[in-house]
Amino acid sequence: MAVEFTEDNFDELALKSDKPVLVDFWAEWCGPCRMVGPLVDEIHSEYDGKAVIGKVNVDNNQAIAMKYGVRSIPTIIFIKNGEVVDKSVGAVPKQTLIDKLEAAM
């Protein structure tokens, strides 16, 4: 299961990570998020130890969503060395997410 990012742990786990980070912004009521969520969990298993893969529930962590300009969900951002290096909006194939994560490595 992917890491659950919150306003309390986001800086430590995502921005200060020495590994690339994939952050999935989602909500329980979002249909496309329910399609992407399992893919993110699969990527978490496949990249365990090589990257940090996590999710931000936008209903519970609005400040993080606002900070990164998330207006549509699912939005997935890719962070390297504390900076956003790529972004994906909407339901996309797993390979697209893997390609963007690999590019951040």
C-alpha positions in Angstrom: 0.0 0.0 0.0 1.3 3.4 -0.9 2.4 5.9 1.7 -0.4 8.2 3.0 0.9 11.8 2.8 -0.6 14.3 5.1 0.0 17.9 5.9 2.0 16.7 8.9 4.4 14.4 7.1 4.5 15.7 3.5 7.7 17.8 3.8 9.6 15.1 5.6 8.5 12.1 3.4 8.2 13.8 0.0 10.2 17.0 -0.2 13.2 15.8 1.8 13.3 12.4 0.2 16.6 11.4 -1.5 14.6 9.2 -3.9 12.2 10.3 -6.6 8.6 10.7 -5.3 5.3 10.0 -7.0 2.3 11.8 -5.3 -1.2 10.8 -6.2 -3.8 13.5 -5.3 -7.2 11.8 -5.0 -10.5 11.7 -3.2 -12.9 8.8 -2.2 -15.8 10.3 -4.3 -13.6 10.5 -7.5 -14.4 7.7 -10.0 -11.2 8.1 -12.1 -9.2 8.1 -8.9 -10.5 4.7 -8.1 -9.1 3.5 -11.4 -5.7 5.1 -10.9 -5.4 4.1 -7.2 -4.7 0.4 -7.7 -2.0 1.3 -10.3 -0.3 3.5 -7.8 -0.3 0.7 -5.3 1.2 -1.7 -7.9 4.0 0.9 -8.7 4.6 1.2 -4.9 5.3 -2.5 -4.7 7.4 -2.6 -7.8 9.6 0.4 -6.8 9.9 -0.3 -3.1 13.3 1.0 -2.0 13.9 2.8 -5.3 11.2 5.5 -5.0 8.6 6.9 -2.6 5.1 6.3 -3.8 2.2 7.9 -1.9 -1.2 9.5 -2.0 -2.7 12.7 -0.7 -6.5 12.7 0.1 -7.4 16.2 -1.1 -10.5 16.4 1.1 -8.3 15.9 4.2 -5.2 17.8 3.1 -6.4 20.8 1.2 -3.3 22.9 1.9 -1.0 20.5 0.0 -3.4 20.4 -3.0 -3.6 24.2 -3.0 0.2 24.5 -2.8 0.6 22.4 -5.9 -2.3 23.9 -7.8 -4.3 20.7 -8.0 -7.6 21.6 -9.6 -8.6 18.3 -11.1 -8.1 14.8 -9.7 -6.5 12.5 -10.1 -3.4 14.6 -10.4 -0.1 12.9 -10.0 3.1 14.9 -9.5 6.7 13.7 -9.6 9.2 15.2 -7.2 12.9 15.0 -7.3 15.2 16.8 -4.8 12.2 18.6 -3.4 11.1 20.1 -6.8 8.2 19.1 -9.1 9.7 17.7 -12.3 6.6 16.3 -14.0 2.9 16.1 -13.7 0.0 14.0 -15.0 -3.7 14.9 -14.8 -6.6 12.5 -15.2 -6.7 8.7 -15.5 -3.6 7.5 -17.4 -2.2 4.1 -18.2 0.2 2.6 -15.6 3.1 2.7 -18.2 2.7 6.4 -18.5 3.2 6.8 -14.8 6.2 4.4 -14.8 7.8 6.3 -17.7 7.5 9.6 -15.9 8.8 8.1 -12.7 11.8 6.5 -14.5 12.6 9.9 -16.1 12.8 11.4 -12.6 15.3 8.8 -11.4 
